Amino acid sequence: MPFDWTGQVAAVAAMGGLTYAVIEAGADGFGAARVLAAFALSVVAAVVFGVAQARGRHPMTPLPLLRSRTMSLSVAIGFALNVGFYGMILLLGLYLQQVHGLSALATGAGFLPMTVLTSFMSPVAARLATRFGARIPVISGQLLMAAGLPAMVAVPTGAQVWLSVLLMVPIGAGGAMAVTALMALLLENVPAQRAGVAGGVLNAARQLGGALAVAAFGALVADRAEFAPACTPVC
């Protein structure tokens, strides 16, 4: 079966260059030569990818698929969900260790309630989608995350650890519910022969969101001299 090598390499270069640029910008600033070079590489690679998909005989991601409203909304929602989820994981892990002084093992244990509940959300989301349609769990999951993330930000620095652990639960549960139903909604609305491609595009968008979230939020707190004062008086 023909393979779109140009599109594959260009996609990897675009996403890799963007992620590297965001990470290094946190340390060197956006004006640093290597940061600008990485951004330039990302832009050029993205253009090459678009041209390859538009003109190639066997595109990896057919552009008509991306013009579908369901496809574009699913990609945007999946990207946003992973930005919020993985950004929260990174920052909360640092918060529990650097502010509350927990060990890496204790911090990992703090994530267990959310992780355990999340593992049960896929069948719940599937049942909700079967009974009410996929849009209901997608919207409900987003609302849970939209409520949980600001609540997490509003937690006072000196609050007990259990409060942060408790607030992780709706965030993880909402994300798992939304993603499961989102995939079902997407597959219901794309041609059967494009189902694999559509699922791959959605997962790629989600993973890019997670990678950029870790890169961006990590860059924001890379300088502990800036991160630590926000933690006072506990740290």
Secondary structure as GFF3:
##gff-version 3
##sequence-region A 1 235
A	DSSP	alpha_helix	5	28	.	.	.	ID=ss1
A	DSSP	alpha_helix	33	55	.	.	.	ID=ss2
A	DSSP	alpha_helix	63	66	.	.	.	ID=ss3
A	DSSP	alpha_helix	69	94	.	.	.	ID=ss4
A	DSSP	pi_helix	95	99	.	.	.	ID=ss5
A	DSSP	alpha_helix	104	110	.	.	.	ID=ss6
A	DSSP	alpha_helix	112	119	.	.	.	ID=ss7
A	DSSP	alpha_helix	121	132	.	.	.	ID=ss8
A	DSSP	alpha_helix	135	154	.	.	.	ID=ss9
A	DSSP	alpha_helix	161	188	.	.	.	ID=ss10
A	DSSP	three_ten_helix	192	194	.	.	.	ID=ss11
A	DSSP	alpha_helix	195	220	.	.	.	ID=ss12
A	DSSP	alpha_helix	224	227	.	.	.	ID=ss13
A	DSSP	three_ten_helix	229	231	.	.	.	ID=ss14
###
